[in-house]
Amino acid sequence: MIDDYESKFFDRVMSVSEDGDHLIAEEKDEQITNSIWDGQGLIDISAMGKYSDKGMILLRNLFFKCCCFNTNLQQWFADHGITEVSQLKGYTKAKRVEDIKIVTTPSSIKYLKFGTINDWMKHIDNTFGVVKYDKPTHFFDGRMVQTHYQLLNSLQMDKAETAAFLKETFDYMTAIRTDPAVLRYHIKYPIEDEFDISPAESKNDVVYKLLGLNDRFAQTKLYHDFKIDILKSFTKNLRLGHVLVEGNYETLFGNPVEMLQASIGKFDGVSVLGVGNIHTKRFWYGQRLVGSRSPHISMSNVWVPTNVECGEIDRYFNLTNEIVCINSIGENVLNELSGCDFDSDTSLVTDNLHLINAALKNEGKFLIAVPDVSSVKKKRRYTHDEQVDLDVKTSNNLIGDIINLSQELNTRIWDVLNRGGSYSDIEEIYKDVCILNIMSGIEIDKAKKEFNINNAKELRRLRDKYKIEGDDGRAIKPNFFKAKDIGKGYYDRKRKNYKKHLTTMDHVQTCINSYRAQREEIGKKQEYLPFSALVGNGIDVHRRQYEKVTRVINAVTDMTNEIKSVYASDIESSVKQMQCCDIRQECVEYVGNMSFTKSDMVYLLRQIEEPRYSQIQRKIFNILFGYPNTSFYEVLEAGAEPIGLLAEDDEGDVELYGKRYTRYKYFA
């Protein structure tokens, strides 16, 4: 255990402090204190076990929480001639240097708030819980990451810049719309050795099965509906600012080489990386990057570091693409990144040029918000009354309300500036955004600390200050709040006027609407391929048994009528549901256990596609898929053909988000 280290320096900031019972923000030179290793540790790779391929593991033990990064700790000791425990700087009970597996600081050992390190060591054992580890994103095999509206709405982009930023996204949506191979890639369609004969539990489950049948399935109404549902979901996500960009989420690793230096008494307070620099294997060295933590409140939270090479980090740390080494010595980065520390906090990091250019427009113009708010030390006893009081104070979390108001104010700031206003025109608004920034930190920390400031009261004060209503009495909100409110169930056109502003997120809505309008096929009737055409090739439907097909149709018709009769009765609702479930299940088992020839099945599929059976068509289709009827699946397998898939290929003719792919045929 080495000592924690605090880097103290002065910076020009937007200081948020208490003025009576409310907060004020003022520009001033203030001393910043950064705890540069708060919550982190170094673990030798020999102790990583099955996690040795990970860059970090978050460990817990008795009163212990530490984000431990994969380190060649013994290599460091060997390279610096450390052979005796007496050469180390810090506390250890080890007798041999080679027995030391973890280096950490008091900030990770919570027991030290109550007792000594020796007392703690007496009580812990060598079993540590692994809470989490670093992992890639789910998008494009970890290559891409989703932005969020908090980041986009703190950047200054005009409509043309926003359209250019979204072009790759719209190209991708068009590819999903027009190319079944791209749709399969998008949903990560599993390549299986054989057609799965098992019950389909939902409509999507049905489509997943049929996507592997043949490419002609893409001409059916079922596929079309599935594709439209995917695009609707994609668009809904996009309206919330979730845009795919090259990048990932990376766990913050603070001044790692300096931590090694401190373990042998060689740390002199000087940064290896230097101010403004980071080190991550994910991107090219020499690049400017954009980073953003959550919650992301204001323009001062936009992080634009430079990725630099560092041989010492590469030699002594086994980092993945999901780890970023940062410097907080003499650099106000911890406040810039929303009050982060190093107990597994992560940051979105991207090299997207549109975002970088937008961030550089205002680099240094908006001072970083810094808290100068005192917390209250209150003695509590372990009683029911104290527990209830604490529970009440922490139960109503206002972080979402704080973020929403900050985005309203950010929208006003950009609208004023984009209409020709100056910083002085928006200075007061920005100061209040900084207050909201600090309030978000108070809201997050209130489970651990108590503050004099009443966030609920402060939030009401700021809401009242910036409340604007139109002539019709409706509250004016940013246009993009419409999509957010619909998703949360807060949409209210009678009380809210979702008005367009000159801000990035409202430009996103306009660009989406323009793209959708270009893709509308008004008045064009689309012809779909009947499902029976997928499986009927080469099957003689003249050699059929009408009687079996009629039995199926009659059974489903009777089931439908019985269910209608039950719902029309006066019995209790819960009883109705039980009876209807029994009726359905009886029909499913009756049809599912019937034996069909291929001719029977193809004839049945063709029959139910006729208009006179439209009322029961979907029911029969679902029954056939909902029960593993071997005859039905044999018919499906008979219609199987090679399907189109994508594979990465620098010479491929399909481009998705800057990467090329080639189509190939696969036969399951």
N, C-alpha and C positions, 0 to 999 in steps of 0.2 A: 504494500500500500504506500503510494507516494502522496505528497501533499497536493491538494488542489492549487491551481494557480490562477490568479486574477490579473488580467491585463487592464490597467487604468490609463485613460487618456482623455483628452478633451475633443469634442466635436460640435460643430454647428448643427443644432437639431431643433425640432419642434417639440418643446418640453410641455408635457401635460401634467398639471398639478391641481391641487385642491384650492378652491377659493370659497371658503365657507362651506356650504352644503352642495356645491356643484363643481364641475371641472372647467378649467380654462387651458388654452394652448397658447404658447408664446415662443417666438423665435429667440434662441439664446445659445451661448456656449455653455455646454454642460459636461461634467465629468461622466464618462461611460465606464462601467465596470463589467468586464466579460469574464465569466468563469469558463476557461477554454477547454476543459475536459469534463464538464458537468454531466455525469451519468454514463460515461463511457469507460471501457477498459480494453486491454489487449490480452488475447488468449493465444497461447502457443498452438500451432497447427497440430501438434501431437496429441492435444487434449480435445480436438474437435470431433473425433470419432466419425460417425456417419455424416456429419455436417462439414467435413473438411473441404468440400467443394463450394461452400457458402462463404460470403464475404464477412458476415456477421451473424451472431446469435444473441438474442436478448435472453439473459439468464435471470432466474429468480431463485432465492433461497430465503432463509429466515431473515427478515428485515434487510433483504439485499435485492437490488434491481440494477442490472448493469448490461449495457449494450457492448458486447465483447467482439472486437474485430480480429479477423484471422491474421495472425502475426507469426513471423519467423523469429520468435523471441530468443530462443537459444542461439540462433545464428547471430543475432545482434550482440549477445553477450560474448560469443566466441570471437567475433570480428573486433571487439573492443577490449579483448584481453581480460574479461571478467571471469575469473575462475573461483573466487572466494565470495561468500555471502557478505563479508566485511567490506567489499568493494562497492556494494550497492548503496543507494540513497533511499531510505524509507524503512518501513516496518515489514518484517517477515518472521515467521517461526521456522522457516526452512533452514536446514543445516547445510544443504548443498545447492549450488546455483541451478543445477540441472533439474531440481525438484520444483522450481518455480514455474507455474503454468499460466498464472494470470497476474497482470499488473492493473491496479485500479486505484481509485481515490476515495476519500471519505464521503464524497457526494453520492456514491453508489451504496454505501453501507448505512442504511437508515438507523440501525441500532445505535450508532454513535451519538444520536440525539438523546439517548437515555442511559448509556453506559459506555464502558471502555471497549477497545478492540479485543483485549484479552478475554473479557467476559463473552463477547460475541463469538470468538473462536471456540470457546468451550461448548457452545450450544449447537453450532451448525455441523452438518455432516457433508459428505462429498457427493450428495445427490442434488443436482441442480435441475430446475425445471426450464426447459427450452420453450419460451413463449412464442417466439417467431424468428424468422430469418429472412434475408433479402431474397426477392424473387422477381422475375421479369413480369411485365404487364401481360394482359390477355390479348393484346392487339398485334396482329402480324408477327407472331412468335416473339413478342417482347421488343419489337423494333419501334413501335409507335405508342403514343400516350394521348389521353384525352385532355384537352384544355378545359377550363370552366369559365362561367360568366364573370366570376370575380376578377380573374386575370384579364380577360378580354376587355372588360369595362374599365380597367385602370390604364389602358393603352389608348393612344390617340391615333385612330385610323379614320380616313374619310371613306366614302362609299366605294370609290375605285380601288383603294388599297384593301378594303374588306373583301371586295369581289375577287381580287387577285389572290388573297389569302385563302378563299373558299374554293377556288377553281379546281384544285385536286380533289376536294371532297365531292363536288358536283360531278366531276368526271368518273369518280368511283361509283356514285349512285347510278349514273347512266350505264356503267358496265354491269352493275347488279341487275338493272332493268332489262338489259338486252342480251346478256351472256349467261347461260345456266352454269357454265364452268366457274365464273366469277362468283355467282350466288353460292355455289357449293363451297368455294374457298372462304367466302365471308362467314358462313355458318359453321366452318370447320367440319365439313361433312366427313364422317368416319369411313375409311376404306375398310370394308370387311371381307373376309374370305368367302362368305356365302350369305345368301338372303336370309334374314332373321325371321324365323317362324315363331312369333310370339305375339300376344295381344297388343294392339295399339291402344294406348290409354287416352289419346287426345287427337284432335285434328292435326296438330303439328307432328305428332308421332306418326300418323298416317303418311304425311307428306315426306317426312324423313325417310321412311321406308321406300317410297316410290321414287325419290330422287336418285336412288341407285338402280332403278329398273332399266330405264333407257332415256335417251335425250328427247324422244318424242313426247315424254311426259310434260315437257316445258310448253307444249301447245294446248294443254288442258286447262279448263277453268279452275280446277283445284290448284294447280301450280300458280296460275295468274293471281288468285286470291292470296296465296301464301307469299308471293313476291311483293304484292302491294302492302301486305301487313308488315313485312320486313322494312320496306321503304318508309312506311308511315312511322314506325318505331324509330328508325334512323333519323327521320326529319324532326320528330318530337325531341329527340336527344340533342340534335343540332341546334334547335331553337333555344336550348338552355346553355349554349356556348360550348357544348362538348364536341370539339373539332379534333380530329385525329391529326397529330403532327409527329414528325420524327423526334424521338426522345423517350424518356422513361421517368419513373420515380426513383430517386436515389437517396439512400440513407446517409445522413450527415456524419462525417468523421472529422473531429476537430483536432487540428495540429498534431498529427500522429507521430511524426519524427521527433517532435519536441517532447512528447510523452516518453518515448524511448530514452531520449537524452536525460530526462529528469530521473529515470530509474537508476542511472549510474552517476548522477550528480554533475552532468555536463550541460544542462540547460541554462542558458544565459539570458532568456527573455526575448531572444531574436527569432523572428519567423523564418522558416525555411522556404515556404511558398511565397511570402510577400503579400502586401496589401492588394486586394482586387483580383487575386489569383486563386484558382482551384486546380485540383488534379483528379480527372476521371478518365478511365479507359474507354468509356463509351463514345467519346468524340475525339476528333483530330486536335492535336496540340496547336496552340496559336489562335484558336477560334474564340470569338465572343459568343457567349451563350445567354439564354434567358432562364431564370429560375423563379419559382413561385411556390410558397408554402400555403397551407390552409390552417386557419382562416386567412384569406387575403383581402384586406380591407381597402387599401388605398394605393395611390401611385408610388408612395414611398416603399411599398412592399415588392416592387418590381426589381429583381436582382439581375445584374448584367456583368457577371465575372468573366475572366479570361482563363481558358483551360491551358495549363502549362505542363511541360514535361518535368518529371522529378525522379531521378535514378534511385535515390534513397528510399522513396516510397515503394517503388517497384521491387526493390531488393528485399525489403523487410516486411512487406504486407502482401497478402494473397487476396487481392481485391477482385470483385466481379464488376460487371458493367453497371451494377445497381448500387455502387458505393461512390460517394464523392467526398474527397478530402478538401476541407476548407480551412481558412485562417481567420481567427478572431483576435489576434494580437494587434492592437492598434487599429482595429477595423470594426466599425459599428454594424457588423453583419447580423448579429444575433437579434437586434431590434429590427433590422431591415427585414428579416425573415420571421416576423410575427412573434418575437420572443421565444425563439427555438432554443433547445439544448441538445445534448448528444446521447439521450437515452433511447434512441431508435427513431428520432424525428426524421421525416423525409421531405424532399423537395422535388417538385416537377422540374425537370431540366430538358431544354430543347435547343436545337440549333436552327429552328425555323427562321429563315431570313426575314419574313414579313413581320414576325413578332420582334426580332432583334432590332430591325430598323425602326419600328414603332417605339420600342423601349428607349432607343438612343436619342429619339427626338427630344425627350424631356429629362435626360440623364442629369441628375444633380439639381434640377429645378425645384423639386418637391422634397423638402427636408424630411428626414426620417423621424417618425413619431417615437418619443421616448417617455416612459412613465416616470413620474416623480410623485407617486401616490403611496401613502403609507398604509401598511396593513396593521391590523389590530391583533395584539396577542391577548387571547382570552383563555383563561383557565377553565377547563371543562372537566366535569366528573363523569364517570361511567355510570350514568343513571338513565332511566327511561325518559325523563323530562328533557335531559340534555340531548339525548338521541333524537327525540321528536323535534326539538328546536333546530338542530342541525339539519335534519332531514327536510324540514319545511324550507329552510334557507337555501338549500341546494337543489330542491326539486323543480323549481320553475326556472329553467335555463333560457336565457334571452339571446343566445348567440345568433340564432337565425334572424331575429328581429333587428339586431344590431347590424348584421351584414346587409340585410335588405335596405335599411335606411342609408347605410354608407353608399350603396349602389345608386340609390336615388340622388344622393348628393354628388357622387362622381359623374352621373349623367348630366346634372346641371352645370358642373364645372366644364366638361367638354363642350357642352352646347354653347356656353358663353364664349369660350376660347375659339371654337370653330366658327363662330359668327363674328370674329374680329376683336373680341374682348382681350384685356390684358390680365396679368397675374393679380394686379391690385383689385380687379373686379371680382375675382373669385377667392381672394385670400381668406376672407372670413369663413367662407364655405369650407375651404380646405382645412382650416384650423379645427372646424367642427368634425370633419372627417377624421382628423388625427385624434380627437377626443373619442370618437367611436372606435378607433383602432385600439386605444388603451382600454376602453371599456370591454372589448372582446377578450383581452388578456385577463382582466378582472373576472369576467364571467367564467372563463376556463379555470382560473386558479381558486375560485371561491370554495371549491370542495376541500382545498388545503389551507386557505387563509381566509381571514375575515377583514373586510374593508369598511371604512367610514362612509364611503360613497355608496349611495343607493342607486344601482344601475337602472332599476325600473323607473324611478323618479327622473333620473337624468335622461333616459330615453324618451319619456313623455315630454320633457322640456324641449328637446331637439325636434321631436315630431311636430309639436305645436309651432315652433319657430319657423319650420320650413313647409308647413301645410299650405298648399295652393289649390284653390278651387276655380273651375271655369264658371262662365256665366250661368250654366245649367246647375251649378251646385255640386258637380261631381269632382272628386279629388283627382288631380292630374298626376299620372304615374308614367314612368318610361314605358314605351311600347312593348319592350321585351318582357315586362312583368306579366303581360297577358298569358304567355306560354307558361311561365312559372306558376302563376295563380291557378291556371287550369289544372296543372299537374298536382297542385296541393289542395285543390278544392276551394280556393278562395276567389275564384273569378266572379266578378260582380260588375256588370256593365252599367247598372243603374246608379251605383255609387262611385265608380271609378272610370276615368277617361284615360285610356291607354294611348297616350299621345306620342308621336314620333319626335325624337330629339336627334341632334347631330352627335351621336355617340356610337362607338363600335358595335355594341350589342343591338342597338336599333337598326344599324346598317345590316347586321346579320339577318334580321327578320326580313328586311326589304329584299336582300339578295336571294333568300330562300323563296320568297313569293315570286320573284322574277323567274327563278329556275323552274318552279312548279308550273307557272303560266306557259313557259316555253314547251313543257312536256305534255300539256293537256291535249287530248285528242277529242275535242268536242264534236259530238254528232257522229263519230265514227264507230260503227258497230263492229265488234271484234268477233270473228268466228273461232270457235274452240274445237279441238279434236275430242270426240267422244272417248270416254275412258275405255270402252270395250275395244276400240281400235288399237290400243296399246298391247292387248293380249290375244287378239283374235286371229292373228296371221297364221295361215296354214291349218286352222282347226275347222273341221267340217261340222257346221252347226245344223246340218240337215239330219244328222244321226243324233237325235236328241230325245229326251224324255220330257214331254210337256208336263206330265203329272208332277214331277219334283219341283219344277219351276213354279207351277201353280200353287203348290203347297207352301212354298216360301212366301209368295206374294200374299196368299190368304192369311198365313200366320202373322205376318207383319201388319196387315190391314186389321185383323182382329185385335192385335195388341194395341194398335192406335185407337181403335174404337173403345176398347175396355178402359184405357187410360183416360180418355175423354169422359167416359161415364163416371169414373171415380172422381174426377175433378169437379164434375157437375153435381155430385152428391153433397149432402149436408154434414158429413162426418168431419172430424177435426183434421186440421191441416197436417199435423205430424203423422196421423194414421193414413191420410191420403198418400203422403210421400212413401211410406213403407209399402203400401199396397201396390203403388205404381212401380216401385223398384222390383218387387216380386214378379209383377207381370212382365216387365222388361227382361229380367233375368231368365224367366221361364222360356221366353221367346228366343233369347240369345242361345241358350243351351239346346233348344229344339233344332234351330237352324244350324248351329255350330256342329252338332253331332250327325247331321245328314251327310251322306256320301254323294259326291257329284263327279260326273265325268267332265273332262275339259269342255266337251260340247255343251253339257248342261250349264256350266258356269258362264261360258261366253254368251250363250243364249239368254241367261238370266241378266247379265250385265247390259245386254242390248235392250232387253225388255224394259228394265227399270229406267232407261234413258228416254223412253217415250213420254210425251207430255202427260198422258193419262195417269202415269204413276209418279208424278212430280211430288205428291204429298208423302210418299213413303220411300222415295229414292234414297235420300240421305240416310234414313233409318236402316235400310237394307245394307247400304254401303258400310255403315258403321258397325253393324252386326258382323258382317263378313270379316272386317278388320279387328273387331273387338273380341273375337273368339278364334283361337288358333286352329281354324279349319284347314286341314292338310290339303284338301282338294282345291281350295281357293288359292293357297300359296303356290301350289303346283302350276296353276294357270298363270300366276304372276311370273314365276320363274321361266315359264315357256316363252314369255315375251321379253326376257332380259336381253339387252344388247350392251355393247361397250358405251360407257358414259364419258363425257368430257371433263377433265380435271386440269388444274394448273400446277406448274412446278417452276421454281425460280430458275431463271436462265438469262444471262446477260445479253443473249442474242434473241430473246423471245420477242414476239410481236404484241404482247399485252403489257401495258404499263399501268401500275397501280401505285400511287404515291411515290413516284420516282424510282421504283424497282421494276425490272422487266421479268415477265413470266412467259412460259410457252405452254400451249395446250397439248394434252396428250390423251389418248383413249385408254380407259381402264375397264376391264371386264371382271366383275366380282365373281 
